[in-house]
Structures are given as C-alpha cells and as structure tokens.
C-alpha cells in the first residue's frame, strides 16, 4: 500500500521507531516504515509486504485477535513480543492499537522498540504464551492483568467473571476465596468455554504482580474433559454390568423359588395321572397338570427365559417314547438338594425301570462319580457346599472314563448366560424344571445310550 493510498504513512515514514500495519483478514503486512523494515530484516518494502503470514501458531492467532478485540474502542495496549526475522529472536516492546483504513476495515497498528531482556525471562514468557495450560493473572476485582493465548482461545476476551465461566459456581467461588486467603487450592470446575461445556482442572494462588508489587491472583486451568468422559463411560459400563448381574441374581432366585414347588406339583401329578384307574381321578389330575403348566408358562414369561434350551443336544428320535416299553438298563446319578425334586425324578425314572442314586450336593456327586460307574448324571445347579457347575468341572478334570460321563443340567435356571456357563463347564444338555416325564425320558434315552455317551465323552475330553 503506497503513501498515496495511506495518507498517514507520510508521518510514519519520518519516524525512527518501527511502525507497521498488519491486516488480520488477509494475514499480510500492508505498510512498514524503514525502521520496521530494519527490525524485520527486510531487504525492501516490496519484499516485506509480499510475505505470507498465514502460517501462524495457534498462540499467535489468539494473541492477534485479542489485540483487535481489546483495542476496538480506541484503547492502546503495551505488550512484549518476540519476533523472529530470519530465525533470529528479537524481544520487542510494542504499542498496539486498531487503525481503520479509508475503506473502514480494521487493521492493527504496531509501534515498537527493541528490548534487551534477560534470557531466562524471555524464555519464560515464550513458554507461558505457547503453553496449552490456560493461564491468567487477575486483580482482586477480577480485572485481567495478563492472559496467555490458551486462555484467550478457551474463554475469549474479558475478565475473570466466575458466574459467566463456570456452571458449578460455588466450587469456583471456594477456590477464589481460599486463594485470596493465602491458601493455594485446586479443583475440578465445569466451565462454559468458546467450545462449549468442558471440564477444567483449575488451580488458584495469590502471587505478587511483578509490575505494581500488589497482590494478584494466578488462575491456571487444564482441559481434562477427555479423561473425565472416559472415567464416566467406564463407570456407566461397570454400573450396567452390575445391574445386569443383580438382575440375573434376582431372576435366578425367583426361578428357583417358583419352579421348585412347581416341579413337585407337576411331577407327582403326572406320575399319579399315568397310573390312575378311576376316570374321575384321572380327570382331576389332568386339570391339576393343565393349571400347573399354565402357571409354568406365566412364570417363564415373567422371568424372560425360554424354558428348556439344549446346551449341546445329540440326535434324538422324532417319535414319542413308549413309556411302558422295557428300556435298556441304565445306572443314573441325580444330584439335588431338594428332597421333593429327588423323589419326583426318582419316581419318573423308576417307571422306566432305571436305577437312580441320589445325592444332596455337588461334592457328593463328584465322589460318587469317582467311585462308581454311571451311564448318566443329572445335575442340579443351585446346591450347598458345591454347586452343579463346579461339580461338573471337577468331574471333567478327573481323567479316564469317569470324566466322560454325560452330565445333564436339571435346573430352574435357564437364562442364556447361564446356559453358556453350563456348556463351558462341560455339561452336554439342559432340562428345565418343572421337568415333564416325556422330556426326561427322551433326554435319558438320547444321552444314556452307550455309543452316544462314549462319542460325546471323547469329544469333550479332546476339546
């Protein structure tokens, strides 16, 4: 821009101190006097004005915009800058103000003088200005004495107005009060920034203003939003997992408490119904069975499970089993801590002529399998001393033929997550309580056959 286009330039050209204009819109200098060209190490005015200044650091961008904001109403500010013409640092004191061109556009007018600054002081100033930590120095009434570019980028222009900056205002006020009382303090503040709500870890302490010698407040913050959100996400995930575990425990308890008596009612009703000779008695028993099955359906719907779900089902015959046929001789072990359950299952198996030993818990089942030869084990899950899952693991770890015996879960707990645990422990199938006689017979025949048991036992052992 020539002197003709810029009438003020005639006076600036005669000054010995460096003077230049910077247009923050196009990111170029539009005027410089000879002293400014010397400061900037420029060979000529044309070369200096042709320089592209768009490749600025974030700190310089923020600082430049702040100057425009702070001087928009005619104010003049004094600051220390370090310029780097040809890579050589030049600490400089500048007076900055807003200058309006004839077209009305605002540019920055810079007047400068070189400074001889202590090396440590110069480096400290540069570190403050380029630090990502939000740093501000404030008077007791909140007026800003100094803000680094990170502070400007975070909160914009203005003084320390806690009510405008922080959503948890009382926490911010406590920090401020403690700091002015002489106690350095820190805390997590929820801040309203130019980028929206952010979590800022903030510290405050009373210091001495190096210019006036009076008290000042050093207020420093770091954005820790990413860490806080990650912690909240982990906490929410843990809470969801805890809630899911608690829900499964409640469903397991309800299922056990409701299906155990249903197993007794339906089991004995079915056994009596098959041997009833009086039509009237048979009709009444069938009504009991129908009502019990309806109640079982309601319980299954309420507990949100699918009842009997095979864990690793073998091939099964499509035809109904003839309950009065003479079955192959099988020796069965049934583990259950509830006496009524043991009586029902034993009676059902006896109707087929099968021998069934019973035990009260998983530890007894492990001992019996280790010392006896069984074709099949029916295993309850919820038992004292050792539950069915742990008992199954113990049996599978024995080695030899005893470890290959088919183990069928007979339980009221048939949620999908529970079925996966049964499979992982080494169970091959699952029958849901209350168990129907036909389903029990079909499962026993399918798994109790010698060829099937050996085949599945070998497969599990190899896995």
Sine and cosine of phi, psi and omega as CSV:
sin_phi,cos_phi,sin_psi,cos_psi,sin_omega,cos_omega
0.00,0.00,0.81,-0.59,-0.08,-1.00
-0.99,0.12,0.21,-0.98,0.02,-1.00
-0.90,0.44,-0.52,0.86,0.04,-1.00
-0.91,0.42,-0.61,0.79,0.03,-1.00
-0.98,0.22,-0.31,0.95,-0.07,-1.00
-0.73,-0.68,1.00,0.02,-0.09,-1.00
-0.83,0.56,-0.56,0.83,-0.04,-1.00
-0.91,0.42,-0.36,0.93,-0.12,-0.99
-0.89,0.46,-0.47,0.88,-0.01,-1.00
-0.87,0.50,-0.65,0.76,0.03,-1.00
-0.96,0.28,-0.65,0.76,-0.01,-1.00
-0.91,0.41,-0.52,0.85,-0.02,-1.00
-0.88,0.47,-0.47,0.88,-0.06,-1.00
-1.00,0.08,-0.18,0.98,-0.05,-1.00
-0.97,0.23,0.53,-0.85,0.04,-1.00
-1.00,0.04,-0.34,0.94,0.03,-1.00
-1.00,0.06,0.53,-0.85,-0.03,-1.00
-0.91,0.42,0.72,-0.69,0.06,-1.00
-0.67,-0.74,0.73,-0.69,0.06,-1.00
-0.47,-0.88,0.31,-0.95,0.03,-1.00
-0.90,-0.43,0.68,-0.74,0.02,-1.00
-0.83,-0.56,0.80,-0.60,0.02,-1.00
-0.99,-0.12,0.94,-0.33,-0.07,-1.00
-0.96,0.27,-0.22,0.98,0.02,-1.00
-0.97,0.24,-0.77,0.63,-0.03,-1.00
-1.00,-0.04,-0.09,1.00,0.02,-1.00
0.86,0.51,0.72,0.69,0.04,-1.00
-0.62,-0.79,0.43,-0.90,0.18,-0.98
-0.98,0.18,0.66,-0.75,-0.02,-1.00
-0.91,-0.40,-0.09,1.00,0.09,-1.00
-0.35,-0.94,0.52,-0.85,0.15,-0.99
-0.39,-0.92,0.69,-0.72,0.10,-0.99
-1.00,0.10,0.04,-1.00,-0.09,-1.00
-0.89,0.47,-0.62,0.78,0.00,-1.00
-0.89,0.45,-0.60,0.80,0.04,-1.00
-0.92,0.39,-0.62,0.79,0.02,-1.00
-0.89,0.45,-0.61,0.79,0.04,-1.00
-0.91,0.41,-0.70,0.71,0.03,-1.00
-0.85,0.53,-0.65,0.76,-0.07,-1.00
-1.00,0.03,0.00,1.00,0.03,-1.00
0.91,0.41,0.58,0.81,-0.02,-1.00
-1.00,-0.03,0.63,-0.78,0.00,-1.00
-0.96,0.29,-0.58,0.82,0.01,-1.00
-0.38,-0.92,0.21,-0.98,-0.04,-1.00
-0.89,0.45,-0.65,0.76,-0.03,-1.00
-0.88,0.48,-0.67,0.74,0.00,-1.00
-0.91,0.42,-0.64,0.77,-0.02,-1.00
-0.92,0.39,-0.71,0.71,-0.04,-1.00
-0.94,0.34,-0.32,0.95,0.00,-1.00
-1.00,0.09,-0.14,0.99,-0.04,-1.00
-0.92,0.39,0.70,-0.72,0.06,-1.00
-1.00,0.00,0.89,-0.45,-0.05,-1.00
-0.96,-0.27,0.35,0.94,-0.06,-1.00
-0.97,0.25,-0.34,0.94,-0.03,-1.00
-1.00,0.08,0.93,0.37,-0.03,-1.00
-0.98,-0.17,0.49,-0.87,0.12,-0.99
-0.95,0.32,0.30,-0.95,0.02,-1.00
-0.88,0.47,-0.58,0.81,0.00,-1.00
-0.90,0.44,-0.69,0.73,0.00,-1.00
-0.92,0.39,-0.65,0.76,0.04,-1.00
-0.86,0.51,-0.72,0.70,-0.02,-1.00
-0.91,0.42,-0.65,0.76,-0.04,-1.00
-0.92,0.39,-0.64,0.77,0.01,-1.00
-0.91,0.41,-0.70,0.71,0.02,-1.00
-0.90,0.43,-0.60,0.80,0.02,-1.00
-0.89,0.45,-0.62,0.78,0.03,-1.00
-0.87,0.50,-0.70,0.71,0.03,-1.00
-0.88,0.48,-0.67,0.74,-0.01,-1.00
-0.92,0.40,-0.69,0.73,-0.09,-1.00
-0.97,0.26,-0.31,0.95,-0.03,-1.00
-0.92,-0.38,0.18,0.98,-0.10,-1.00
-0.89,0.45,-0.45,0.89,-0.04,-1.00
-0.98,-0.21,0.38,0.92,0.08,-1.00
0.99,-0.16,0.00,1.00,0.00,-1.00
-0.95,0.32,0.41,-0.91,0.10,-0.99
-0.86,-0.51,0.76,-0.65,0.00,-1.00
-0.89,-0.46,0.52,-0.85,0.01,-1.00
-0.92,-0.38,0.78,-0.63,-0.02,-1.00
-0.59,-0.80,0.28,-0.96,0.12,-0.99
-0.96,-0.27,0.78,-0.63,0.05,-1.00
-0.82,-0.57,0.43,-0.90,0.15,-0.99
-0.88,-0.48,0.90,-0.43,0.04,-1.00
-0.99,-0.14,0.38,-0.93,-0.08,-1.00
-0.78,-0.63,0.90,0.43,0.07,-1.00
-0.92,0.40,0.83,-0.56,-0.02,-1.00
0.83,0.56,0.49,0.87,0.06,-1.00
0.99,0.13,0.00,1.00,-0.02,-1.00
-0.99,-0.11,0.85,-0.52,-0.05,-1.00
-0.93,0.36,0.70,-0.72,0.05,-1.00
-0.75,-0.66,0.99,-0.11,0.07,-1.00
-0.90,0.44,0.74,-0.67,-0.14,-0.99
-0.63,-0.78,0.65,-0.76,0.16,-0.99
-0.99,-0.10,0.78,-0.62,-0.03,-1.00
-0.84,-0.55,0.48,-0.88,0.24,-0.97
-0.95,-0.32,0.84,-0.54,-0.07,-1.00
-0.89,-0.46,0.63,-0.78,0.04,-1.00
-0.48,-0.88,0.24,-0.97,0.05,-1.00
-1.00,-0.02,0.75,-0.66,0.04,-1.00
-0.87,-0.49,0.71,-0.71,-0.03,-1.00
-0.97,-0.24,0.79,-0.61,0.05,-1.00
-0.96,0.27,0.17,-0.98,-0.01,-1.00
-0.86,0.50,-0.50,0.87,0.00,-1.00
-0.98,0.20,-0.12,0.99,0.02,-1.00
0.99,-0.13,-0.09,1.00,-0.03,-1.00
-0.98,0.20,0.64,-0.77,-0.02,-1.00
-1.00,0.05,0.76,-0.65,0.10,-0.99
-0.78,-0.62,0.15,-0.99,-0.04,-1.00
-0.98,-0.19,0.79,-0.61,0.09,-1.00
-0.99,-0.13,0.84,-0.54,-0.01,-1.00
-0.91,-0.41,0.76,-0.65,0.16,-0.99
-0.85,-0.53,0.74,-0.67,-0.17,-0.99
-0.71,-0.71,0.37,-0.93,0.18,-0.98
-0.60,-0.80,0.64,-0.77,-0.04,-1.00
-0.94,0.34,0.53,-0.85,0.00,-1.00
-0.82,-0.57,0.52,-0.86,0.19,-0.98
-0.97,-0.22,0.95,-0.30,-0.12,-0.99
-0.91,-0.41,0.61,-0.79,0.08,-1.00
-0.84,0.55,0.66,-0.75,-0.09,-1.00
-0.87,0.50,-0.72,0.70,0.00,-1.00
-0.89,0.45,-0.63,0.78,0.01,-1.00
-0.91,0.42,-0.67,0.74,0.00,-1.00
-0.90,0.44,-0.68,0.73,0.00,-1.00
-0.92,0.39,-0.61,0.79,0.03,-1.00
-0.89,0.46,-0.68,0.73,0.01,-1.00
-0.88,0.47,-0.68,0.73,0.01,-1.00
-0.90,0.43,-0.63,0.77,0.02,-1.00
-0.89,0.45,-0.68,0.73,0.04,-1.00
-0.87,0.49,-0.67,0.74,-0.10,-0.99
-0.95,0.31,-0.50,0.86,-0.04,-1.00
-0.98,-0.21,0.00,1.00,0.00,-1.00
-0.94,0.35,0.66,-0.75,0.08,-1.00
-0.96,0.29,-0.22,0.98,0.05,-1.00
-0.95,0.31,0.72,-0.70,0.03,-1.00
-0.97,0.24,0.89,-0.45,-0.08,-1.00
-0.80,-0.60,0.75,-0.66,0.06,-1.00
-0.61,-0.80,0.54,-0.84,0.07,-1.00
-0.89,-0.45,0.81,-0.59,-0.15,-0.99
-0.75,-0.66,0.50,-0.87,0.14,-0.99
-0.98,0.20,0.11,-0.99,-0.06,-1.00
-0.88,0.47,-0.52,0.86,0.01,-1.00
-0.99,0.11,0.06,1.00,0.05,-1.00
1.00,-0.08,-0.04,1.00,-0.01,-1.00
-0.94,0.35,0.69,-0.72,-0.06,-1.00
-0.97,0.24,0.80,-0.60,0.13,-0.99
-0.99,-0.11,-0.52,0.85,-0.01,-1.00
-0.38,-0.93,0.64,-0.77,0.14,-0.99
-0.63,-0.78,0.77,-0.64,0.05,-1.00
-0.98,0.18,0.24,-0.97,-0.04,-1.00
-0.83,0.55,-0.57,0.82,0.02,-1.00
-0.88,0.48,-0.61,0.79,0.04,-1.00
-0.92,0.40,-0.64,0.76,0.01,-1.00
-0.92,0.39,-0.67,0.74,0.02,-1.00
-0.90,0.44,-0.49,0.87,-0.06,-1.00
-0.99,0.11,-0.75,0.67,-0.13,-0.99
-0.92,-0.39,-0.18,0.98,-0.04,-1.00
0.98,0.20,-0.17,-0.99,-0.01,-1.00
-0.95,0.31,0.32,-0.95,0.08,-1.00
0.83,-0.56,0.17,-0.99,-0.04,-1.00
-1.00,-0.03,-0.14,-0.99,-0.06,-1.00
-1.00,0.10,0.99,0.17,0.04,-1.00
-0.99,-0.11,0.99,-0.13,-0.08,-1.00
-0.86,0.50,-0.62,0.79,-0.06,-1.00
-0.92,0.39,-0.37,0.93,0.02,-1.00
-1.00,-0.06,-0.41,0.91,-0.10,-1.00
-1.00,0.00,-0.59,0.81,-0.25,-0.97
-0.84,-0.54,0.69,-0.72,0.01,-1.00
-0.99,0.15,-0.59,0.81,0.13,-0.99
-1.00,-0.05,0.96,0.28,-0.16,-0.99
-0.87,0.50,-0.66,0.75,-0.06,-1.00
-0.88,0.48,-0.61,0.80,0.03,-1.00
-0.91,0.41,-0.65,0.76,0.04,-1.00
-0.91,0.42,-0.65,0.76,0.02,-1.00
-0.91,0.42,-0.59,0.81,0.04,-1.00
-0.90,0.44,-0.68,0.74,0.05,-1.00
-0.86,0.52,-0.72,0.69,-0.03,-1.00
-0.88,0.47,-0.72,0.69,-0.04,-1.00
-0.90,0.45,-0.69,0.72,0.00,-1.00
-0.91,0.42,-0.65,0.76,-0.01,-1.00
-0.90,0.44,-0.74,0.68,0.00,-1.00
-0.92,0.40,-0.41,0.91,0.05,-1.00
-0.98,0.19,-0.07,1.00,0.05,-1.00
0.98,-0.19,0.09,1.00,0.00,-1.00
-0.95,-0.31,0.95,-0.32,0.06,-1.00
-0.85,0.53,0.67,-0.74,-0.08,-1.00
-0.62,-0.79,0.31,-0.95,0.04,-1.00
-0.49,-0.87,0.35,-0.94,-0.01,-1.00
-0.12,-0.99,0.15,-0.99,0.00,-1.00
-0.99,-0.12,0.90,-0.43,-0.04,-1.00
-0.92,-0.40,0.61,-0.79,0.05,-1.00
-0.99,-0.11,0.96,-0.29,-0.19,-0.98
-0.97,-0.24,0.53,-0.85,0.15,-0.99
-0.99,-0.17,0.96,-0.27,-0.07,-1.00
-0.95,-0.30,0.00,-1.00,0.05,-1.00
-0.91,0.41,-0.35,0.94,0.02,-1.00
-0.99,-0.14,0.15,0.99,-0.02,-1.00
0.97,-0.25,-0.27,-0.96,-0.03,-1.00
-0.96,0.29,0.75,-0.66,0.02,-1.00
-0.66,-0.75,0.46,-0.89,0.11,-0.99
-1.00,-0.03,0.82,-0.58,-0.05,-1.00
-0.84,-0.55,0.84,-0.54,0.15,-0.99
-0.99,0.13,0.90,-0.44,-0.22,-0.98
-0.85,-0.52,0.68,-0.73,0.10,-1.00
-0.84,-0.54,0.49,-0.87,-0.02,-1.00
-0.63,-0.77,0.64,-0.77,0.06,-1.00
-0.44,-0.90,0.48,-0.88,0.05,-1.00
-0.99,0.10,0.75,-0.66,0.00,-1.00
-0.73,-0.68,0.01,-1.00,0.05,-1.00
-0.98,-0.22,0.77,-0.64,0.07,-1.00
-0.93,0.36,0.89,-0.45,-0.07,-1.00
-0.92,0.39,-0.22,0.98,-0.01,-1.00
-1.00,0.01,-0.76,0.65,-0.08,-1.00
-0.99,-0.15,-0.33,0.94,-0.07,-1.00
0.99,0.14,-0.01,1.00,0.00,-1.00
-1.00,0.03,0.07,-1.00,0.02,-1.00
-0.95,0.32,0.58,-0.82,0.07,-1.00
-0.58,-0.81,0.30,-0.95,-0.01,-1.00
-0.92,-0.38,0.84,-0.54,0.10,-1.00
-1.00,-0.07,0.88,-0.47,-0.08,-1.00
-0.87,-0.49,0.90,-0.43,-0.07,-1.00
-0.79,-0.61,0.68,-0.73,-0.05,-1.00
-0.68,-0.74,0.52,-0.85,0.12,-0.99
-0.80,-0.60,0.69,-0.72,0.01,-1.00
-0.97,0.24,0.90,-0.43,-0.01,-1.00
-0.88,-0.48,0.44,0.90,-0.05,-1.00
-0.86,0.52,-0.69,0.73,-0.03,-1.00
-0.87,0.50,-0.69,0.73,0.00,-1.00
-0.91,0.41,-0.69,0.73,-0.03,-1.00
-0.90,0.44,-0.70,0.72,0.00,-1.00
-0.90,0.43,-0.60,0.80,0.04,-1.00
-0.90,0.43,-0.67,0.75,0.02,-1.00
-0.92,0.40,-0.65,0.76,0.02,-1.00
-0.90,0.43,-0.64,0.76,0.01,-1.00
-0.89,0.45,-0.67,0.74,0.04,-1.00
-0.89,0.45,-0.66,0.75,0.00,-1.00
-0.90,0.43,-0.66,0.75,0.01,-1.00
-0.92,0.40,-0.64,0.77,0.04,-1.00
-0.89,0.45,-0.68,0.73,0.02,-1.00
-0.90,0.44,-0.63,0.77,0.01,-1.00
-0.91,0.41,-0.66,0.75,0.04,-1.00
-0.89,0.46,-0.67,0.75,0.02,-1.00
-0.90,0.43,-0.66,0.75,0.02,-1.00
-0.90,0.44,-0.66,0.75,0.03,-1.00
-0.90,0.43,-0.64,0.77,0.01,-1.00
-0.91,0.42,-0.65,0.76,0.03,-1.00
-0.91,0.41,-0.66,0.75,0.01,-1.00
-0.90,0.43,-0.63,0.77,0.02,-1.00
-0.90,0.44,-0.68,0.73,0.01,-1.00
-0.89,0.45,-0.63,0.77,0.03,-1.00
-0.89,0.45,-0.68,0.73,0.00,-1.00
-0.90,0.44,-0.69,0.72,0.02,-1.00
-0.90,0.43,-0.62,0.78,0.02,-1.00
-0.89,0.46,-0.70,0.71,0.00,-1.00
-0.90,0.43,-0.70,0.71,0.01,-1.00
-0.89,0.46,-0.70,0.72,-0.02,-1.00
-0.87,0.49,-0.71,0.71,-0.01,-1.00
-0.90,0.44,-0.71,0.71,-0.07,-1.00
-0.94,0.34,-0.50,0.86,-0.05,-1.00
-1.00,-0.02,-0.59,0.81,-0.09,-1.00
-1.00,0.09,-0.38,0.92,0.02,-1.00
-0.89,0.46,-0.77,0.64,0.07,-1.00
-0.91,0.40,-0.55,0.84,0.06,-1.00
-0.89,0.46,-0.61,0.80,0.02,-1.00
-0.87,0.49,-0.66,0.75,0.02,-1.00
-0.92,0.39,-0.73,0.69,-0.05,-1.00
-0.88,0.47,-0.80,0.60,-0.07,-1.00
-0.94,0.34,-0.60,0.80,-0.03,-1.00
-0.90,0.44,-0.78,0.63,0.00,-1.00
-0.93,0.36,-0.56,0.83,0.04,-1.00
-0.89,0.45,-0.64,0.77,0.01,-1.00
-0.93,0.36,-0.66,0.75,0.02,-1.00
-0.89,0.46,-0.72,0.69,0.01,-1.00
-0.91,0.42,-0.62,0.78,-0.02,-1.00
-0.90,0.45,-0.57,0.82,-0.01,-1.00
-0.96,0.29,-0.39,0.92,-0.02,-1.00
-0.96,-0.30,0.05,1.00,-0.03,-1.00
-0.94,0.34,0.75,-0.66,0.03,-1.00
-0.98,-0.17,-0.42,0.91,0.00,-1.00
-1.00,0.08,0.85,-0.52,-0.02,-1.00
-0.83,0.56,-0.63,0.77,-0.02,-1.00
-0.90,0.43,-0.68,0.73,0.03,-1.00
-0.91,0.41,-0.66,0.75,0.03,-1.00
-0.88,0.48,-0.64,0.77,0.01,-1.00
-0.90,0.44,-0.68,0.73,-0.01,-1.00
-0.91,0.42,-0.66,0.75,0.03,-1.00
-0.90,0.43,-0.60,0.80,0.04,-1.00
-0.91,0.42,-0.60,0.80,0.06,-1.00
-0.91,0.41,-0.63,0.78,0.07,-1.00
-0.88,0.47,-0.71,0.71,0.02,-1.00
-0.87,0.49,-0.70,0.71,-0.02,-1.00
-0.89,0.46,-0.69,0.73,0.01,-1.00
-0.92,0.39,-0.65,0.76,0.02,-1.00
-0.90,0.44,-0.66,0.75,0.02,-1.00
-0.91,0.42,-0.61,0.79,0.06,-1.00
-0.89,0.46,-0.68,0.73,0.04,-1.00
-0.90,0.44,-0.62,0.79,0.04,-1.00
-0.90,0.44,-0.63,0.78,0.06,-1.00
-0.89,0.46,-0.66,0.75,0.01,-1.00
-0.90,0.43,-0.66,0.75,0.04,-1.00
-0.89,0.45,-0.70,0.72,0.02,-1.00
-0.88,0.48,-0.66,0.75,0.03,-1.00
-0.91,0.42,-0.64,0.77,-0.02,-1.00
-0.93,0.36,-0.60,0.80,-0.03,-1.00
-1.00,0.05,-0.07,1.00,0.09,-1.00
0.86,0.51,0.71,0.70,0.16,-0.99
-0.77,-0.64,0.13,-0.99,-0.13,-0.99
-0.98,-0.20,0.26,0.97,0.00,-1.00
0.94,0.33,-0.75,-0.66,-0.07,-1.00
-0.97,0.25,0.87,-0.49,0.05,-1.00
-0.79,-0.62,0.87,-0.50,0.00,-1.00
-0.87,0.49,0.69,-0.72,0.07,-1.00
-0.99,0.13,-0.71,0.70,0.01,-1.00
-0.44,-0.90,0.89,0.45,-0.25,-0.97
-0.92,0.40,0.67,-0.74,0.08,-1.00
-1.00,0.09,0.13,-0.99,0.10,-1.00
-0.87,0.49,0.68,-0.73,-0.01,-1.00
-0.80,-0.60,0.49,-0.87,0.04,-1.00
-0.94,0.34,0.62,-0.78,0.01,-1.00
-0.97,0.26,-0.52,0.85,-0.10,-1.00
-0.96,0.28,0.47,-0.88,0.09,-1.00
-0.90,0.44,0.60,-0.80,0.05,-1.00
-0.97,0.23,0.71,-0.71,0.06,-1.00
-0.99,0.15,0.95,-0.30,-0.13,-0.99
-0.93,0.37,-0.35,0.94,-0.03,-1.00
-0.99,-0.11,0.06,1.00,0.03,-1.00
-0.96,0.27,0.32,-0.95,0.02,-1.00
-0.99,0.11,0.92,-0.39,-0.08,-1.00
-0.99,0.14,0.25,-0.97,0.13,-0.99
-0.93,0.37,0.59,-0.81,-0.02,-1.00
-0.91,0.41,0.80,-0.60,0.02,-1.00
-0.76,-0.65,0.57,-0.82,0.10,-1.00
-0.93,-0.37,0.87,-0.50,-0.16,-0.99
-0.87,-0.50,0.61,-0.79,0.12,-0.99
-0.92,-0.40,0.75,-0.67,0.01,-1.00
-0.83,-0.55,0.85,-0.52,0.02,-1.00
-0.96,-0.29,0.85,-0.52,0.01,-1.00
-0.30,-0.95,0.70,-0.72,-0.04,-1.00
-0.99,0.10,-0.13,0.99,-0.04,-1.00
-0.98,-0.17,0.86,-0.51,-0.08,-1.00
-0.87,0.50,-0.67,0.74,-0.02,-1.00
-0.88,0.48,-0.64,0.77,0.04,-1.00
-0.88,0.47,-0.70,0.71,0.00,-1.00
-0.88,0.47,-0.66,0.75,-0.01,-1.00
-0.90,0.43,-0.68,0.73,-0.02,-1.00
-0.89,0.45,-0.78,0.62,-0.06,-1.00
-0.91,0.42,-0.66,0.75,0.02,-1.00
-0.87,0.49,-0.67,0.75,0.01,-1.00
-0.91,0.42,-0.65,0.76,0.03,-1.00
-0.89,0.46,-0.71,0.70,-0.02,-1.00
-0.93,0.37,-0.58,0.81,0.01,-1.00
-0.90,0.44,-0.50,0.86,0.02,-1.00
-0.89,0.46,-0.40,0.92,0.06,-1.00
-0.99,-0.10,-0.03,1.00,0.00,-1.00
0.99,0.12,0.32,0.95,-0.01,-1.00
-1.00,-0.06,0.60,-0.80,0.04,-1.00
-1.00,0.09,0.73,-0.68,-0.05,-1.00
-0.70,-0.71,0.88,-0.47,0.16,-0.99
-1.00,-0.02,0.54,-0.84,0.00,-1.00
-0.82,-0.58,0.52,-0.85,0.10,-1.00
-0.69,-0.72,0.27,-0.96,-0.13,-0.99
-1.00,-0.07,-0.29,0.96,-0.02,-1.00
-0.42,-0.91,0.06,-1.00,-0.07,-1.00
-0.92,0.38,-0.58,0.81,-0.01,-1.00
-0.89,0.46,-0.66,0.75,0.05,-1.00
-0.91,0.41,-0.59,0.81,0.02,-1.00
-0.90,0.44,-0.67,0.74,0.02,-1.00
-0.88,0.48,-0.71,0.71,0.00,-1.00
-0.89,0.46,-0.68,0.73,-0.01,-1.00
-0.90,0.43,-0.69,0.72,-0.01,-1.00
-0.90,0.44,-0.61,0.79,-0.03,-1.00
-0.93,0.36,-0.53,0.85,-0.09,-1.00
-0.97,-0.22,-0.13,0.99,-0.05,-1.00
-0.75,-0.66,0.17,-0.99,0.02,-1.00
-0.93,-0.36,0.92,-0.38,-0.02,-1.00
-0.87,-0.49,0.57,-0.82,0.06,-1.00
-1.00,0.08,-0.34,0.94,-0.10,-1.00
-0.29,-0.96,0.57,-0.82,0.10,-1.00
-0.85,-0.53,0.82,-0.57,0.16,-0.99
-0.99,-0.13,0.82,-0.57,-0.20,-0.98
-0.82,-0.57,0.90,-0.44,0.18,-0.98
-0.94,0.35,0.33,-0.94,-0.01,-1.00
-0.99,-0.15,-0.83,0.55,-0.03,-1.00
-0.99,0.13,0.97,-0.23,0.02,-1.00
-0.61,-0.79,0.47,-0.88,0.04,-1.00
-0.95,0.31,0.21,-0.98,0.05,-1.00
0.92,0.38,-0.86,0.51,0.06,-1.00
-0.54,-0.84,0.82,-0.57,-0.03,-1.00
-0.98,0.17,0.08,-1.00,-0.09,-1.00
-0.91,0.41,-0.55,0.84,0.00,-1.00
-0.93,0.38,-0.74,0.67,0.01,-1.00
-0.91,0.42,-0.60,0.80,0.02,-1.00
-0.90,0.44,-0.65,0.76,0.03,-1.00
-0.89,0.45,-0.69,0.72,0.03,-1.00
-0.87,0.50,-0.67,0.74,-0.01,-1.00
-0.89,0.45,-0.65,0.76,0.02,-1.00
-0.91,0.41,-0.68,0.73,-0.02,-1.00
-0.91,0.41,-0.40,0.92,-0.03,-1.00
-1.00,0.04,-0.05,1.00,-0.05,-1.00
-0.92,0.39,-0.64,0.77,-0.14,-0.99
1.00,0.07,0.31,-0.95,0.02,-1.00
0.97,0.23,-0.18,-0.98,-0.05,-1.00
-0.91,0.42,-0.54,0.84,-0.02,-1.00
-0.86,0.50,-0.55,0.83,-0.02,-1.00
-0.96,0.28,-0.22,0.98,-0.08,-1.00
-0.99,-0.15,0.00,1.00,-0.04,-1.00
-0.88,0.47,0.73,-0.69,0.05,-1.00
-0.89,0.46,0.71,-0.70,0.01,-1.00
-0.85,-0.52,0.83,-0.55,-0.04,-1.00
-0.91,-0.41,0.82,-0.58,0.09,-1.00
-0.95,0.32,0.74,-0.67,0.10,-0.99
-0.82,-0.57,0.99,-0.13,-0.26,-0.96
-0.52,-0.86,0.36,-0.93,0.12,-0.99
-1.00,0.05,-0.11,0.99,-0.10,-0.99
-0.97,-0.25,0.98,-0.19,-0.10,-1.00
-0.76,-0.65,0.58,0.81,0.14,-0.99
-0.93,0.36,0.40,-0.92,-0.07,-1.00
-0.86,0.51,-0.66,0.75,0.01,-1.00
-0.90,0.43,-0.56,0.83,0.02,-1.00
-0.94,0.34,-0.64,0.77,0.03,-1.00
-0.88,0.48,-0.59,0.81,0.04,-1.00
-0.90,0.43,-0.60,0.80,0.04,-1.00
-0.92,0.38,-0.62,0.78,0.02,-1.00
-0.88,0.47,-0.71,0.70,0.00,-1.00
-0.88,0.47,-0.71,0.71,-0.03,-1.00
-0.90,0.45,-0.51,0.86,0.00,-1.00
-0.97,0.25,-0.37,0.93,0.02,-1.00
0.88,-0.48,0.17,0.98,0.07,-1.00
-0.98,0.20,0.56,-0.83,-0.03,-1.00
-0.99,-0.15,-0.37,0.93,-0.10,-0.99
-0.43,-0.90,0.17,-0.99,-0.02,-1.00
-0.59,-0.81,0.77,-0.64,0.14,-0.99
-0.93,-0.37,0.72,-0.70,-0.04,-1.00
-1.00,-0.04,0.65,-0.76,0.16,-0.99
-0.99,0.10,0.60,-0.80,-0.06,1.00
-0.95,0.31,0.70,-0.71,-0.09,-1.00
-1.00,-0.01,0.73,-0.69,0.08,-1.00
-0.99,0.12,0.53,-0.85,-0.07,-1.00
-0.88,0.48,-0.68,0.73,-0.02,-1.00
-0.89,0.45,-0.66,0.75,0.01,-1.00
-0.91,0.42,-0.65,0.76,0.03,-1.00
-0.89,0.46,-0.72,0.69,-0.02,-1.00
-0.89,0.46,-0.70,0.71,-0.03,-1.00
-0.88,0.48,-0.67,0.74,-0.01,-1.00
-0.92,0.39,-0.69,0.73,-0.01,-1.00
-0.89,0.45,-0.70,0.72,0.02,-1.00
-0.88,0.47,-0.70,0.71,-0.06,-1.00
-0.90,0.44,-0.68,0.74,-0.07,-1.00
-1.00,-0.08,-0.35,0.94,-0.05,-1.00
-0.99,0.11,-0.23,0.97,0.04,-1.00
-0.89,0.46,0.67,-0.74,-0.11,-0.99
-0.85,0.53,-0.71,0.71,-0.06,-1.00
-0.91,0.42,-0.69,0.73,-0.01,-1.00
-0.90,0.43,-0.69,0.73,-0.04,-1.00
-0.88,0.47,-0.70,0.72,0.00,-1.00
-0.91,0.41,-0.68,0.73,0.00,-1.00
-0.87,0.50,-0.78,0.62,-0.03,-1.00
-0.92,0.39,-0.59,0.81,0.02,-1.00
-0.90,0.44,-0.68,0.73,0.04,-1.00
-0.88,0.48,-0.68,0.74,-0.04,-1.00
-0.89,0.45,-0.70,0.72,-0.01,-1.00
-0.91,0.41,-0.68,0.73,-0.03,-1.00
-0.88,0.48,-0.65,0.76,0.01,-1.00
-0.94,0.35,-0.57,0.82,0.00,-1.00
-0.91,0.42,0.00,0.00,0.00,0.00
